[in-house]
Amino acid sequence: MEITVDQDSCCGAGQCVMIAPEVFDQREEDGVVVLLDPAPPASLFPVVANAAAMCPAAAITLTD
């Protein structure tokens, strides 16, 4: 799985950080998503998929 984020679309809700803090963080100044690990281990796939699904701005894209 490879993850990309669209920082321009991010609304800073922080759902991804709450669900998968090992993979996502937020910028201090505006809350926009920061991708910590664009290719996380398989053990994190379920939580990353959940984080992408819960993103209110659809700013997270997952590819195989």
N, C-alpha and C positions, 0 to 999 in steps of 0.2 A: 504494500500500500504506500502510495505517495500522497502527501497532503500539500495543498496550496491554499493560501488565504488571499482574499481581495481586501486589502486594507482600506481601499476607497469605499467599499460597500459596508464595512464593519460599522455597526452602530454602538459598539462598546458596551453591550449588555452584560458580557462576562459569563454567559452560560458555558462556553467552551472551557474557560479556566476553572470553573467550579466542577465540571464533569471530568476533565482530563488535564490536571495541572502539570503533569509530566510532559505534556506536549504543547500546551498553550499558556501564554501569559498575556498581560496587557501593558501597554505603554503607560508610564506614570502620568504623563501630562494630559492625555486625552482618552485613555481607556481603550484605544484601538488594539486589536489582537496582534500578538507577536508569536510567531511560530518558533518553538524551541527545538522541535525535532521533526523535520519533513519526511522522515522514513522511520517511524517507530517500530519496535519489535512486534511480532505477531500477537503477543500477549495483550497488547494495548488496542488491537483492532476494534474490539467491541465497544470500548469506551470512546474511542475516536469517532467511530461511526455514529454513536449516540450524540456526541458533541456536535458533529456536522448536521445531524437531523434537527437538533434543538436550536441551532443558530437562527435567530429571528430575521437576520439580514441575508441568509444564504451565502455567507462570505467564505465558507469553507468548502473546498472541493477535494474529493477523494478519487484517486485513480489507482488501478491495479498495476 
